[in-house]
Amino acid sequence: MRYLTFALTKGRLADKTLERLEGIGITCEEMKDKSSRKLIFVNEEKKLKFFLAKGPDVPTYVEHGVADIGVSGKDIIMEENRAIYEVLDLGFGKCRMCICGFPEAAELLKHHEMIKVATKYPRIARDYFHNRKHQTVDIIKLNGSIELAPIVGLSDVICDIVETGSTLRENGLSVLEEVCDLSARMVVNQVSMRMESERIRTIINALKEG
């Protein structure tokens, strides 16, 4: 039997995923050693391998078949747009992708005039404005604190993840429109889904029932 390999997003998502997997009898004791410098963790009994990766890299590993199964945020899956199967909403890591700005910027979203949008997610922002709102926008890609952009006048609005909204409120910004709901999702390599269908579906069904 070949190994099934999981690519997990480092941090909270990995911790929550391992917790859910433990609940269905899939454990990896090696991963509990926080001082370990290992990059690949193995459960020999169940023929499973695990590795941790940065969120945006998980869909890439899965698309290329390095990992059979991955767990990543829906925002990453949408932005990366890889040829993979999204098979399960795991229900944790919940937040929203929103268009935010100063309250007066709400008026700019009602018309089809050109506006500037700052975001870490240019693909999601472009799809939302072009295909759903039919509004022409100038998208500015940023990597750091997106909330800063409208405050310093770089953009009219931002497209970003909102969890509690406290950072927005502290800076006089608010949610103007909701793009979509987000959460952790399980994704599967397309070839693996055919070749290892039974094993993978067993895991998916157990997680659904758990």
C-alpha positions in Angstrom: 0.0 0.0 0.0 1.4 3.4 -1.0 1.5 6.3 1.4 -1.2 8.9 1.3 0.3 12.3 1.9 -1.3 15.3 3.6 -0.2 18.9 3.1 -1.4 21.0 6.0 -1.4 24.8 6.4 1.1 25.8 9.2 -0.3 27.3 12.4 -3.9 27.2 13.6 -5.3 25.4 10.6 -2.8 22.5 11.0 -3.6 22.3 14.7 -7.4 22.2 14.1 -7.0 19.7 11.2 -4.9 17.3 13.3 -7.5 17.6 16.1 -10.3 16.6 13.6 -8.2 13.8 12.2 -7.5 12.4 15.7 -11.3 12.4 16.2 -11.6 9.8 13.4 -8.6 7.7 14.5 -5.9 9.3 12.4 -2.9 10.4 14.5 0.7 11.4 13.9 2.6 11.3 17.2 5.7 12.8 15.6 3.9 16.1 14.9 3.2 16.6 18.6 6.9 17.2 19.2 7.0 21.0 18.7 10.8 21.0 19.0 11.2 18.6 16.1 13.1 19.9 13.0 11.6 17.2 10.8 9.8 18.3 7.6 8.0 15.0 6.9 6.0 13.2 9.6 4.9 9.6 9.2 2.3 7.3 10.5 3.7 3.9 9.4 0.7 1.9 10.7 -1.8 3.7 8.5 0.7 4.5 5.7 0.2 8.2 6.0 2.6 11.1 5.6 2.2 14.7 6.7 4.0 17.9 6.0 3.4 21.6 6.9 3.5 24.3 4.3 2.6 28.0 3.9 -1.1 28.5 3.0 -0.6 29.6 -0.6 1.7 26.6 -1.3 -0.8 23.9 -0.2 -2.9 23.9 -3.4 0.3 23.9 -5.5 1.6 20.8 -3.7 -1.8 19.1 -4.2 -2.1 20.1 -7.9 1.4 18.6 -8.6 0.6 15.4 -6.8 3.3 15.9 -4.1 0.4 15.7 -1.7 -2.7 13.7 -2.2 -4.8 15.7 0.2 -4.4 19.3 1.4 -6.1 21.6 3.9 -6.2 25.3 3.1 -8.4 28.3 3.6 -11.1 28.9 0.9 -9.5 32.3 0.2 -6.2 30.6 -0.8 -8.0 28.1 -2.9 -9.9 30.8 -4.8 -6.9 33.0 -5.2 -4.5 30.2 -6.4 -7.2 28.7 -8.7 -5.4 25.4 -9.1 -6.6 22.2 -10.9 -7.7 20.4 -7.7 -10.9 19.0 -6.2 -12.4 20.8 -3.3 -14.1 18.0 -1.4 -15.1 19.2 2.1 -15.8 22.3 4.1 -14.2 21.5 7.5 -16.2 24.2 9.2 -13.4 25.9 11.2 -11.3 29.0 10.4 -14.5 30.8 9.6 -14.3 34.4 8.4 -15.5 36.6 5.4 -14.0 38.2 2.4 -15.3 41.7 2.3 -15.0 45.1 0.5 -14.1 47.6 3.2 -13.5 51.3 3.4 -14.6 54.6 5.0 -18.4 54.8 5.1 -18.5 57.5 2.4 -16.8 55.1 0.0 -20.1 53.1 -0.1 -21.3 55.6 -2.7 -18.5 54.7 -5.1 -19.6 51.1 -5.1 -23.1 52.0 -6.4 -21.8 53.4 -9.7 -19.7 52.0 -12.5 -16.9 54.6 -12.1 -13.3 53.5 -11.9 -12.1 53.0 -8.3 -8.9 51.8 -6.7 -8.9 48.6 -4.7 -6.0 47.4 -2.5 -5.8 43.7 -1.7 -3.7 40.6 -1.1 -6.2 38.8 -3.3 -6.1 40.3 -6.8 -7.8 37.3 -8.5 -10.7 37.3 -6.0 -11.1 41.1 -6.2 -11.0 41.1 -10.0 -13.6 38.4 -10.3 -15.9 40.1 -7.8 -15.8 43.6 -9.4 -15.5 42.5 -13.1 -17.9 39.5 -13.1 -20.3 40.2 -10.3 -20.5 44.0 -10.1 -19.4 44.8 -13.7 -17.4 47.7 -12.3 -14.0 48.7 -13.7 -11.3 48.8 -11.0 -7.6 49.5 -10.6 -6.3 46.7 -8.4 -3.3 47.4 -6.2 -1.6 44.3 -4.9 -0.2 44.7 -1.3 1.3 42.1 1.1 1.2 43.9 4.4 -1.5 45.7 6.4 -4.3 46.3 3.8 -6.2 48.6 6.1 -3.5 51.2 5.7 -4.3 51.7 2.0 -7.5 53.8 2.2 -6.2 55.7 5.3 -3.1 57.0 3.5 -5.1 57.5 0.2 -3.6 54.7 -1.8 -7.0 53.1 -2.5 -10.7 53.9 -2.3 -11.5 50.6 -0.8 -9.9 47.3 0.2 -10.8 43.6 -0.5 -9.7 41.6 2.5 -10.5 39.0 5.1 -12.6 40.1 8.1 -12.8 38.0 11.2 -14.0 40.3 14.1 -13.8 43.7 12.3 -12.1 45.3 15.3 -9.1 46.5 13.3 -11.4 48.1 10.8 -13.5 49.9 13.5 -10.4 51.1 15.3 -9.3 52.9 12.1 -12.7 54.3 11.1 -13.3 51.7 8.4 -16.3 49.4 8.0 -17.5 46.5 5.9 -19.3 47.9 2.8 -20.0 44.7 0.9 -19.5 41.0 1.5 -17.8 39.0 -1.2 -18.1 35.4 0.3 -17.9 33.3 3.4 -14.5 31.6 4.1 -13.4 28.5 6.1 -10.9 25.7 6.0 -11.4 23.3 3.1 -10.1 19.9 2.2 -8.7 19.5 -1.3 -7.6 16.5 -3.2 -5.3 15.8 -6.2 -7.3 14.9 -9.3 -5.3 11.7 -10.1 -5.2 10.6 -6.4 -9.0 10.9 -6.3 -9.2 8.3 -9.1 -6.3 6.0 -7.9 -7.0 6.1 -4.2 -10.7 6.8 -4.3 -11.7 4.3 -1.6 -9.1 5.4 1.0 -9.7 9.1 0.4 -13.5 8.8 0.4 -13.3 6.9 3.7 -11.5 9.8 5.3 -13.9 12.4 3.8 -17.0 10.4 5.0 -15.5 9.9 8.5 -14.8 13.7 8.8 -18.4 14.5 7.6 -19.9 12.2 10.2 -17.5 13.3 12.9 
